[in-house]
Amino acid sequence: MSDHEQLYPQATREMADERKRLAPATADAFRAFSKSVFADGALPKKTKQLIAVAVAHVTQCPYCIRSHTHTAGLQGATPEEIMEAIWVAAEMRAGGAISHSALALDTIAHDHAELAPASR
């Protein structure tokens, strides 16, 4: 399979340079935003990277999964902490599906109420 045929092509410096060339102000603003978000603050860098690992799994971004897993490790996160963050993400995604079943249950109840014969 050629690089062109890959679902997720390898991220390269050339791609980053092209993004910046096509929209330099936006690329610079995003880089500054990212730097600010992941700086130490009320939450330490390691915690922010663990959150990013979890969110990357929910958004299913393979580039983010690799990048933030790597960076979390550089910030001192252990493999156990990284895996626990992923399990938190999995539970939150599953919990959202269960919670949203309220919409289906409400629709079912509404539809059945409309279809039921009027009782007199």
N, C-alpha and C positions, 0 to 999 in steps of 0.2 A: 504494500500500500504506500503510495507516495505521500509526502507531507501535505500536498493539496487535498488528498482524499481523507485525511484524518479528521475525525469529528472535533477533536480538540488539538489544534496544532501547537507545537512547542512554542511557548512564549519566548521571544528573542529581544535583544537590544534593538534590532532593526525595527521590530513592530512598535516598541515603545517610542523610538525616534520618529516613526511615521505618525503615530497618534499625536505627538507633540507638534510635528510639522503641520498637520492638518488643522489643529486647534490649539495653538500655543498658549493662549491666555487661560483657556479652560484646563489644559493639562497642568499648567503651573498652579492654578487655584486648587485643583484636586490634590495635587502633591502636598501643598501647604496644609490643606484640610486634613489629609491623612496623617501628616506629621503631627499636627496639633491633637488629633483624636487619640493617637497612640502614645502620646507623651505621658510621663508620670503626672498624676493629678490626684484627685480624690481616690481613684483606683490606680494601683501600680501597673506598670507596663505588662508584667506577666499576666495579671488578671485580665487585662484588656485583650491580650493575645488569646487567652483561653476562651473568652467570650467570642472572639472572632472565629476561632476554630469551630465552636458550636454553631454559630450563625452560618458559617460557610457550609456546614453539613446540611442545615435546613434549606439554604438557598441552592445547594447542590452545585456550587461553583468549584470545579476541580482545581483551577488555578489558585483560588483562595484557600482551599483545603491544604494544598501543598505549601503555599507561602506562609500561612499563619501557623501551621503545624511546625514548620521549620523555625519560624521566628519565636514561637512559644518556647521551643526547646532552647533557643539562644538566650531567652529571658529567664531560664531556669526551671521551666515546667518539666515535670517528670512524665514519662510515658503513661503512668497511672493517672496523673492529673488530666492529661490530654484525653485519654479514653473516657474518663469520668465526665468531662465536658461534653464529649460526643454523646454519651448516654443521656445527659440532661437534655441535649437538643432533640434526641429521639423521643424522649418522653413528652417534651413540649409539643412536638409536631403531632404525636399520637393524641395527646390531650386536646389539641385544637380540633382534630377530626371528631373526637367523641363529643366535645362541647358543641360543635356545630351540628351535631345530630338533632339538636333542639329544633333547627329549621325544618329538617325532614319530618320530625315527629309532629310539629305544628301543622305542616302542609298536609300530612296524612290525616290528622284529626279534622282539619278544615274540609278536606275533600270528602271524607266519609260523612261528615255532618251534612254537607250539601246533597250527597247521594242517598242518604237515609230517607225512607218515606216519612212523611209528616205524621206524627201520632196524634190522634184525637180521641 
